[in-house]
Amino acid sequence: MAQFLLSVHHGVDDPMPPEEEIQQMFAAVGAFNDKVRDAGKWVFAGGLEGVESATTVDATGSEPVVTDGPFAESKEYLGGFWVIEAADLDEALTWASAGSAACGGKVEVRPFQSE
Amino acid sequence: MSDFEEALTRIHREEYAAVVASLVRRFGDIDLAEDAASEALVVALEHWATSGIPPNPGGWLTTTATRKALDRIRRESHRDPKHRQAAMIIDPTPPSDPGVVDDDRLRLLFTCCHPALAPEARVALTLKLIGGLTVEEIAAGFLVPPTTMAQRITRAKRKIAAAHIPYRVPQAADLPARLSAVLSVVYLVFNEGYLSASGAAPIREDLCREAIRLARLLLELIPTEPEVTGLLALMLLTEARRPARVAGGELVTLGEQDRGRWDRDLIEEGHTLVRECLAFNRPGHYQLLAAINAVHTDALAASDTDWGQITALYDQLYAVTPTPVVALNRAVAHAELDGPVVALAIVDRLALTTYHAWHATRADLLRRLGRSVEAAAAYDDAIAATDNSAERAYLARRRGQLG
């Protein structure tokens, strides 16, 4: 069993969908989350506040420096993610495609380093 | 090459996949499996030179390679606690059941052709692990430097390990889609050999032969999927025309080929396979292409070609695969029945301006209509769009013949 990060990325310029669609998406994601939990594959998941709420900390120098905003200006940003358990990539891809359909966004699948 | 060396090369090609696949299943490590298989071949070279080739060289190689792999794990386990743990859980039973070995090759083929790998990496890995070709041979086949090809293969193997790409035949629900990825890799290898987009040698025979060998193996492992049979038939019927396809460094079109030079044995085998796959009554892309080629190779002279049947098959193919390239070939077939005016109208509507065959087809239709100035311009565009020397020679001659 290995762990995978399924991350959802949004474009900065993506238009906000209408309220009704957002509600449908929440319901679909909730149902998907239940399936992941029922299958015993759930590790952790969450949706993130918008990128304008990000703060970056840099403590690589002598004093930590705190700045407003994401660490790099980008056209895309992380909107939310799941961490799941799966036997192999094929299983992770199957979960990812159900997750993508539920949240209405592209899902990137990345394995965690083992140990 | 001596008889012994030739036999050894043949055994290497035929048995390599089975040896590597069996070791990958056992040890879950492609690099270890490949290294052990190579070591076993070196031992075989020394041993068989004096004692002769054993009756079951494949089994001999697998046993020897397994021993080499176990030796290495034991050696490394002294240094590395992780390996020590791995060595302890290894199954000590010798692999001997040939049914299981066949399954291993199929598993490995699906791993090599996994959609999570880049298409060019799938092709390279398949030729390396299933075809038993060296990195240098694959690099030469695809006209890239060996270091580039080596990096491509290393990166793909690293991804298989890091991303947990599984080593098994996909479940029934996923099989058709995954099998089609495997078939397209095999056909890509064949086409790279047959229609290579560039390079001095217009047909790289090794790649064509390798693709046919892979398709034969696939058919042996999955005899119930008509598309597998269709792909093998398609490649055999294409390969059969190879002796007549290039003459004096120039491409010869199907209509102008010396049909006496076609390989009748390959044609006969291809026709049998086409009948077999169509009997499943589940027509698909490769089966229909094979059927079209069967009709072409059925005609002893170009004028005997049954264009009615060919256009009907192209209509069916376009229903299955509605791509601009299929539309182009369908238009060429319709030109034979309905004339070049109708065909040109279809061709001009296709968005294929970067495809050399589109320009060449337009040029030919314009030539037949006597529109020489436009035909000359289309020939120029076609010549500019291909690097294949035989094709350029053909197009240049045709252009020179315009009135």
Boltz contact constraints between the chains, C-beta under 6 A:
constraints:
  - contact:
      token1: [A, 2]
      token2: [B, 164]
      max_distance: 6.0
  - contact:
      token1: [A, 88]
      token2: [B, 164]
      max_distance: 6.0
  - contact:
      token1: [A, 88]
      token2: [B, 166]
      max_distance: 6.0
  - contact:
      token1: [A, 89]
      token2: [B, 116]
      max_distance: 6.0
  - contact:
      token1: [A, 89]
      token2: [B, 163]
      max_distance: 6.0
  - contact:
      token1: [A, 89]
      token2: [B, 164]
      max_distance: 6.0
  - contact:
      token1: [A, 89]
      token2: [B, 165]
      max_distance: 6.0
  - contact:
      token1: [A, 90]
      token2: [B, 166]
      max_distance: 6.0
  - contact:
      token1: [A, 111]
      token2: [B, 162]
      max_distance: 6.0
  - contact:
      token1: [A, 111]
      token2: [B, 163]
      max_distance: 6.0
  - contact:
      token1: [A, 111]
      token2: [B, 164]
      max_distance: 6.0
